[in-house]
């Protein structure tokens, strides 16, 4: 037994020393990495949500922010009952990591800015931030149908980002049969129980928060399985200008599928008499390379396939409100995963509130 304990102790020390050397090597050669735990789990209704009740930190050379997830899997300190409080209007905010608010605090997300701006106008309103990292429009449609309508929303806000074009196809929930959208799967939880374990295991969560070496390895593995970082998404779009022009057959099919899913969401809200607000988050392109000084913003929403001039529908291209700040202010973080800065969230949230007021999307 003494020999066994001595062997185990030696192995333990060797592992700790190796881990320390690996961590030091990454810090010396690569610098501090973005340590972003991704506490996303499968929900009983078939798609992923943020792990209910989770608390964790996101740290990078740009930010150090806490994620606080409520009991319903939303980024909020408040819990929400299905039944709406008397006299309160509700907005459900759907989207991916931009909506969830990667690289900003909960109070700085555009959903929180939108709520404060409407309250400052004298409205009693709650904005439920249902953003989930890695989400596709396909998952958002099922999340809305199966769960979020139960919160009695008065307005549904869906945010689009260019990686949705790829993620909608990858999720495998829907396909097109001619022009008809067909649901081909009932659920999408990458990795199933194993994926849930990786995202909630205490050891992995600790390493995701505190180890640059682990974050680097995890990011490499994640990228190989699913290009979810902005730079890789741009690669999938191939040539953004070409995709916009429609001369890329694969991109054309992605846009058609995405438009068909938006048609499903639009039909759902129209049936319930709820206005729909869609916003398109622009994709940053750096002509001088990643992190370069020059930046251009591209709006890749499939406008030709999904016209937005319709009853009960409002559309905001965030490019229009951010373009005046390009080259003057930092809008996207440069040393991590390229999400919006607090300034971009604030400008966008205020623009959303203005549109809600101008279009009377939220009756008093």
N, C-alpha and C positions, 0 to 999 in steps of 0.2 A: 504493500500500500504506500509506503514511503517513496518507493521508486516511481510509482504511478503519479503520486502528487507532485514529485519533483519534475517529472516529464511534462505534466499538464502546466505547471508553473512556468517552466521554460518556454513551452509553446505560447502561453499567454503573454509572457514578456516579449517574445519574438514578434508576436502579432502587433503588440502595442508599439514597439520600436519601428516595425515596418510601416505601420499606419502613420506614425509621427514623421518618418522620413518621406513618405509619399505626400503627406500634407505639406511639409516644408518644401518639397520639390515643386509642387504645383504653385505654391505661393511665390517661390523665387522665379519660376520660369513663366508662369501664366498670370500671376497676380491674383488678388481676391476674386472669387467667382460669385456670380449671382446665386444666392442660396434661397431658392423659392420652393418650399414644401408645397406639394399639390395634393391637398387633402380632399380628393374627390372620390365618391363612392356610388355604387349602384343603389337606386331607390326602389321601393316596392312597385312603383308604377312603370318600371322598365327602362328608364334612362338614368343618367348620372346627376347627382347634386353635390353640393359642398357638404362635407361631413358635418351633420348637425352637432352644434355645441362645441366645435373645434376652436382652439386658440393656438395661434402660432405666429412666427415672425418671418417676414421677407427681408433679406439683407443683400445688398449689392454695393458696388462702389458709388452708386447714385442714391440709394435709399435704405432706410431701416424703418419698416412700418409693420404694425401688428394687424393680423387678420382675426376678426372676431365674428364667428358664424353663429347665428341664432338656432333655436331648436327646430326651425323649419328648413334649415339648409341655406339661408339667405345671409348676405353680408350685412349684418345689422346687430346692434345691441338689444333691440326690441324683439319680442316674440309677437307673432300675429295670429290671431284666431281667424278661422274661416269667416265667421260672421263679422261684418263691417260695423264699427261703432256708428251710432246714430249721428247723422250730419256730416260724416267724413267721406271724402272722395278718395278713391284708390287708383294708383297707377302701378301696373306690373311692368317692370323693366327687365327685358330678356336680352341675353347676348353672351359673349365669350369673356375672355380675360380682360378685355378693355372695359366691359360693363362691370365685371366683378371688381375691377379697380386694382389690377396688378400695378405695383410700384407707386401707389398712393395710399394714404390712409382712408378709412371708411368715410370720414367726413368730407374728403376731397373728391370722391367719385362724382361723375356728372349726375347720377341719380340723386345723391344727397344735395347737390347744388340745385337741381331742379326742384326738389321738395322745399328747400329753404326759400327759393325765389317765389314760388307760388304762395307759400305761407306769408311771406312779406307783403303779398298783395291782398292779404286778408282771407285766404282760403284755408279751410281745414282739410288737409290732404296728407296722405301717406304714400310714399313711393317705395315699393317692395323691390329691392335689388336682388333679382333672381339670376344674375350672371354667373356662369360656371366656366372655368378655364377649359379650353379645348372644345367648347360646344360648337355644334353646327346648327344651321337653320332647321334641319330635320329634327334634331333633338328638341329644339325650342318649340317646334310645332306640337310634339307629343307632350312635352312638359306643360304647355299651356292647356291642351285639351284634357289631359288626365289629372292635373293637379291645380294649376294656377287659376283656372276659372272658378274654382271653389272659394277663392278669396274675394269674389264679387267685384272685380275691377271695373272702373268707369272708363278707363283708357288703357290700351295695351301699347307699350313702346318696345319695338324690336330693333336692335342695332345689328347692322351688317358690317362685316370686315372681309377683305379679299380672300382670307384663308377658308371662309365658308364655302367658296366654290369647290375647293378640294375636299373639305371635310364632309360636305353633304353626300358626295359620292362614296367616300371612305366609310361612312357610317353604315351604309347598306340597309337603311330603313326603307328607302323609296327608290323606285326606278321609273323611267318613262316608257310607256307602251304607246308609241306614236306620240300624240300630244297629251295622253292620259297619264296622270300620276297614279302609280300603283304602290301600295304599301306591301313590302315583301318580307319584313321582319317586324317582330313585336317589341324587341328590346335591343339595346346597344350599350353594353358595359365592357369596354376593352379589358381583356384579361380575366373577366369574371371575378370569382372569389379571390384568385391570386392577385389580380389587380387591386382589389379592395384591400388585401393584406399589405401589399407594398405601400399603398397610400396612407394606411392607418397604423402600421406597425410602429411601436414607440421607438425602437432602435433606429429604424430607417427615418422616422420623422426627426429624431434628434440629429442624426447625421445630415439630413437635408437642410436643417437650420444652421448647423455649426461647422460643417466640413466643406472646404472648397474642393478638396480632392473628390469627395463623394458627389458633390454637385456637378463636377466636371464629367465624371463617369456616368452619372444618371442622365445628364443632358445629352451625352453622346449616344447612349442607348435609346433615349426617347426620340432623338432626332432620326436615328436609323429606323425606328418603328413607325414614327408619325411626325412629319415635318410640321411642328407647331410653332416654331420660332419665326418671327416675321421674315428674316432673311431667307429661310427655306421656303416660306410661302410664296415669296416673290419668285423664287426659282420655279415653283410649280406653275405659277401663272405664266412663266416663260418670258415672253416679252409683253410687258403691261400694255404698251401701245398696240401691239399685235392683237392681244386679247380684246382690247376695246374695239378694234377695227373689225373683229370677227373673222380673221383669216387663220385661226388656229382651231381645227376641228374638235380637239379635245376640250379646249376652253369653251367653244360654242355649246357643247353638250353639258358642261358644268353649269353654264349660265341658264340653259333651258331647264335643267333639273332644279336649280335654285329658284328660278322664277315660278315654277310649278308648285314648289313648297310654299312660297309666299302667297300664291293663289289660294292654297288650302287655308293658310292662316287668315287671309282676308275673308274668305267665305265663312270661317268659324266665327269671327268677330261680328260680321254683318248679320249672321243668324241671331246673335245675341243682342244686337243693337248697340255694340260697343265701338267707338272710334278706334282706328289703328294709326299709330304714328311710327313711321319707319325712318331711321337715320342711317346714313352710310358714313362709316368712319374711313377717312382716306388712308391710303397706303403710302408711306414715305419712301422715296427713291433718292439715293445719294449719287449724283453723277460722278463724283470724285472717289467713289468707293465707300464702304460702310464707315459711318462715323465722320464722313467728310464734312467740310464747312457748308457746302451747298446742299440744298434739299429741295425736292419737288414733291408735291402731293398729287396722287392720282385717285380718282373716284372710280372704282371698278364695279359699282352696283349694276346689275343687268337691266338697265333702264329700257333698252329696246325690247326685251322679252317680257318685262313687267312694267307697263306704263303706270305712272303714279298719280295721274290726274283722274281721280275717281271719287265718287261720293263716299264720305266717311273715312277718307284716307288723307293723311298729311305726310309730307316727305321733307326731310332735312338732309342736305349734303353738308356734312361738317367741313368739307373742303372750303365751302364758301365763307365760313366764319373764321377759319384758321388761316386761309391764304394771306390776309393782310398782315399776319404776324410772322410769316415765313422770312427767314433771314434776319429777323429782329429779336425774336424770343425763342427760347428752347421749348419745343413742343413735344418732342419724343426723347426719352432717355437714350443716351448713346452708349453707356458702358454696362448694359445688362440685356434686357429682352426687348427693348425698343417700344415700350408702351408710352402712353401719354403722360406728360408731366402734370402737376396740379394746375398749372395755368391753362393747359389745353382742356382739362376737365371743366374748369370754371367757365371758360368762354363757351364751351359746348353746352353745359348745363343751363347757362343763362339764355343761350339762343333757343334751346328747347322750351324753356319757360315762356319766352316771348312768342314762339310759334303756337303754343297751347293757348295763350291769351288771344292772339290775333285770329286764330281759327275757331275759337270757342269750343275747343275739344273737351273741356272739362266743365260742364254746366255748374253754375253756382247753386 
